């Protein structure tokens, strides 16, 4: 097989995602999984779950993972890359441990992992690695042979992730009336996290105000805004803003919130806004509720024209990017020096998370990093 199509040493690819309920009866058990160990009462979880109940108790994330899974499989097959692709979730079926167990029983021993989170942070990277370590520990306790798992690098600045979002912004701008389009602001949105988690995101050398989490999002926002300027001739004002805060009110989280930002822009006389959810791979619940429902309601209240651009989802260019990331890592594991695609100022991310990268809130083992207890 040509080196450009050789996935060795990997014998399987695992798509690792967050998971979500697929019916009203799943909502509270799902939220219990997400918040396990925090002692949150069931009644409070029912309140939190109202977002899901508004959509029939179904999160779109699982169907979106199924679509991405199919797109990756189709891309690999078309490119002549012979590699099975499996799917596991952290918080709902198909559970990660169950998927890994099935893969091991099928004979897989070297597994590449793509997480549906593009950026560095505890919740966006290390927590996935902790869940991988938990799953490996469960298989070890069952006496099963342990596979070696490698998490593919962050892909926030890969062309296959960025380009579909550029086109999404252009499409949203085209939907605005001619009178407001040229003056439209771009609000790049991502999940708010505690400032302390942002400040310690990425390798130790990146730690500082906002850490790698904020730096990576700003880099993507600049890339998209620059591409829109090149293709339209219009320099749209933009800002990185946040959504979906869920923490205690006394803990500082990243701001400004998208709804507060819309109010501020309206007060400043902005004629229109395009919300660009760069922090999310697909249109899951936090996009559908926090942007399409809550933020859109705020915009209607203000009388502010607002559009929301599409996430990457199962775009064929993203599926091709997954293949490129896989083959790039495979070549590196074979001792080659592959070309690594990356746009912007930050360059390609590391393959192996170093010690001190996105440190845990509490000491827990994490797989697929320099501090992994699993070789």
LINTA-V487498 format. One record per residue. N is the residue number from 0. OMEGA is omega in whole degrees, 0 to 359 (999 if undefined). BURIAL is 1 if it has 16 or more other C-alpha atoms within 10 Angstrom, else 0. D_CENTER is the distance of its C-alpha to the mean C-alpha in whole Angstrom. Layout:
BEGIN
((N/OMEGA/BURIAL/D_CENTER) (N/OMEGA/BURIAL/D_CENTER))
END
This chain:
BEGIN
((0/176/0/32) (1/178/0/31) (2/180/0/29) (3/181/0/26) (4/186/1/26) (5/180/1/26) (6/180/1/24) (7/16/1/26) (8/185/1/26) (9/176/1/23) (10/177/1/24) (11/174/1/21) (12/179/1/17) (13/171/1/15) (14/186/1/12) (15/184/1/10) (16/185/1/9) (17/183/1/9) (18/179/1/12) (19/181/1/14) (20/179/1/18) (21/176/1/20) (22/182/0/23) (23/182/1/25) (24/180/0/26) (25/193/1/23) (26/183/1/21) (27/176/1/23) (28/177/1/23) (29/180/1/19) (30/174/1/19) (31/176/1/21) (32/183/0/19) (33/187/1/16) (34/184/0/19) (35/179/0/21) (36/182/0/24) (37/176/0/23) (38/181/0/27) (39/183/0/25) (40/180/0/28) (41/181/0/28) (42/178/0/29) (43/178/0/26) (44/177/1/24) (45/177/0/25) (46/179/0/25) (47/184/0/22) (48/181/1/21) (49/177/0/23) (50/181/1/20) (51/181/1/20) (52/177/1/23) (53/180/0/23) (54/177/0/22) (55/180/0/24) (56/184/1/22) (57/170/1/19) (58/179/1/16) (59/191/1/15) (60/182/1/11) (61/177/1/14) (62/178/0/16) (63/175/1/13) (64/177/1/12) (65/179/0/16) (66/179/0/16) (67/177/1/13) (68/179/1/15) (69/181/0/18) (70/179/1/17) (71/179/1/16) (72/180/1/20) (73/180/1/21) (74/180/1/20) (75/181/1/21) (76/180/0/25) (77/181/0/25) (78/179/0/25) (79/177/0/27) (80/185/1/25) (81/183/1/26) (82/176/1/23) (83/180/0/22) (84/180/1/19) (85/184/1/18) (86/176/1/15) (87/181/1/15) (88/176/1/13) (89/193/1/13) (90/178/1/15) (91/182/1/17) (92/356/1/19) (93/184/1/18) (94/181/1/18) (95/182/1/17) (96/180/1/20) (97/180/0/22) (98/178/1/20) (99/178/1/21) (100/179/1/24) (101/181/0/25) (102/179/1/24) (103/179/1/26) (104/176/0/29) (105/175/0/28) (106/181/0/29) (107/184/1/26) (108/179/1/26) (109/192/1/23) (110/171/1/20) (111/185/1/17) (112/172/1/13) (113/176/1/10) (114/179/1/7) (115/177/1/5) (116/192/1/2) (117/191/1/4) (118/177/1/7) (119/170/1/10) (120/177/1/10) (121/184/1/12) (122/183/1/10) (123/181/1/7) (124/187/1/9) (125/180/1/13) (126/173/1/12) (127/180/1/11) (128/175/1/14) (129/179/1/16) (130/174/1/16) (131/178/1/17) (132/177/1/20) (133/181/1/21) (134/178/1/21) (135/178/1/23) (136/179/1/25) (137/178/1/26) (138/178/1/26) (139/179/0/29) (140/178/0/30) (141/179/0/31) (142/180/0/33) (143/175/0/30) (144/183/0/30) (145/175/1/27) (146/170/1/24) (147/181/1/23) (148/178/1/19) (149/177/1/17) (150/179/1/14) (151/188/1/13) (152/176/1/12) (153/187/1/9) (154/182/1/9) (155/183/1/9) (156/175/1/12) (157/181/1/13) (158/180/1/15) (159/174/1/14) (160/185/1/11) (161/187/1/13) (162/177/1/16) (163/179/1/15) (164/175/1/14) (165/181/1/17) (166/176/1/19) (167/178/1/17) (168/179/1/18) (169/179/1/22) (170/180/0/22) (171/176/1/21) (172/181/1/24) (173/179/0/26) (174/181/0/26) (175/177/1/28) (176/181/0/32) (177/186/0/33) (178/184/0/35) (179/189/0/31) (180/186/1/29) (181/181/1/30) (182/184/1/30) (183/174/1/26) (184/175/1/24) (185/177/1/20) (186/179/1/18) (187/187/1/14) (188/172/1/12) (189/182/1/10) (190/172/1/10) (191/174/1/13) (192/178/1/13) (193/179/1/17) (194/180/1/19) (195/178/1/20) (196/178/1/16) (197/184/1/15) (198/181/1/19) (199/180/1/18) (200/181/1/15) (201/178/1/15) (202/184/1/18) (203/181/1/21) (204/179/0/23) (205/185/1/20) (206/184/1/20) (207/184/0/22) (208/180/0/21) (209/177/1/18) (210/180/1/17) (211/183/1/14) (212/181/1/12) (213/181/1/14) (214/181/1/15) (215/178/1/12) (216/178/1/12) (217/180/1/15) (218/179/1/16) (219/179/1/13) (220/178/1/15) (221/180/1/18) (222/183/1/18) (223/180/1/17) (224/179/1/20) (225/179/1/22) (226/177/1/22) (227/178/1/22) (228/181/0/26) (229/187/0/27) (230/182/0/27) (231/185/0/28) (232/182/0/30) (233/179/0/29) (234/183/1/27) (235/173/1/25) (236/181/0/25) (237/176/1/21) (238/173/1/20) (239/180/1/16) (240/191/1/16) (241/182/1/14) (242/168/1/14) (243/176/1/14) (244/181/1/16) (245/186/0/17) (246/178/0/19) (247/186/0/23) (248/182/0/25) (249/180/0/26) (250/180/0/23) (251/175/0/22) (252/180/1/19) (253/180/1/17) (254/11/1/19) (255/174/1/20) (256/184/1/19) (257/181/1/18) (258/175/1/22) (259/180/0/24) (260/178/1/23) (261/178/1/24) (262/181/1/27) (263/180/0/27) (264/178/1/27) (265/178/1/29) (266/179/0/32) (267/177/0/32) (268/177/0/33) (269/183/1/29) (270/183/1/30) (271/181/1/27) (272/167/1/23) (273/176/1/20) (274/186/1/17) (275/185/1/14) (276/184/1/11) (277/183/1/9) (278/187/1/6) (279/180/1/5) (280/184/1/5) (281/181/1/8) (282/180/1/11) (283/192/1/11) (284/183/1/13) (285/174/1/12) (286/183/1/12) (287/182/1/15) (288/188/1/17) (289/178/1/16) (290/187/1/16) (291/181/1/18) (292/188/0/20) (293/181/0/21) (294/178/1/20) (295/177/1/22) (296/177/0/25) (297/179/1/25) (298/179/1/26) (299/178/0/28) (300/181/0/30) (301/187/0/30) (302/183/0/31) (303/177/1/29) (304/183/1/27) (305/170/1/24) (306/177/1/21) (307/182/1/18) (308/186/1/16) (309/169/1/14) (310/185/1/10) (311/178/1/10) (312/182/1/10) (313/179/1/13) (314/181/1/15) (315/179/1/17) (316/177/1/16) (317/176/1/12) (318/177/1/14) (319/178/1/17) (320/177/1/14) (321/177/1/13) (322/180/1/17) (323/178/1/18) (324/179/1/15) (325/183/1/17) (326/175/1/20) (327/181/1/20) (328/179/1/19) (329/179/1/22) (330/179/1/24) (331/179/0/24) (332/177/1/24) (333/178/0/28) (334/179/0/29) (335/178/0/28) (336/186/0/27) (337/172/0/24) (338/184/0/23) (339/182/0/20) (340/176/1/18) (341/176/1/17) (342/173/1/18) (343/189/1/18) (344/190/0/20) (345/180/0/18) (346/181/0/18) (347/178/1/16) (348/178/1/15) (349/173/0/17) (350/187/1/17) (351/180/0/18) (352/182/1/17) (353/176/1/20) (354/180/0/22) (355/180/1/21) (356/180/1/17) (357/188/1/15) (358/181/1/18) (359/175/1/18) (360/175/0/20) (361/184/0/22) (362/177/0/24) (363/177/0/22) (364/179/1/22) (365/179/1/19) (366/172/1/19) (367/176/1/18) (368/180/1/19) (369/180/0/22) (370/183/1/23) (371/174/1/22) (372/182/0/25) (373/182/1/25) (374/999/0/26))
END
